[in-house]
Amino acid sequence: MASNLSDRWQSQALSVFAVREILEKPIEGESAQSRIKQIGMMNILYLMHQAHQKLTLANIIEITGMTRGGVIETIDLLVQRGILTETLGRNSMGRGTARQFEFSPQMFEALHAAATTRNG
């Protein structure tokens, strides 16, 4: 069973990981504002992940209040960085397709490696 302390550490580790990945590895032509939006989006997505909410465009738009285009722009950069993976699933009505996202296994591996180094 994870303690509150380890839960807090994991959240902080994710924030540090996001800041380092995004700020230290800028994508060509990307603005500072875009990088800050990505860091904020990472925190929101992680909270959604912890609450077992699907990371779909509709859910992200509902929670953030951002426009569809704003969410897509930010999410696409996180996918490009390899922080998120994208799949196509069924929309809530079951007829069309919806973009769904997950944190990449590499991100969790990096967090696990950091925790092992810290505790080892």
Secondary structure, DSSP 8 states (H G I E B T S, - for coil): ---HHHHHHHHHHHHHHHHHHHHSS--TT--HHHHHHHHHHHHHHHHHHHTT--EEHHHHHHHH---HHHHHHHHHHHHHTTSEEEEEEE-TTSSSEEEEEEE-HHHHHHHHHHHHHHH-
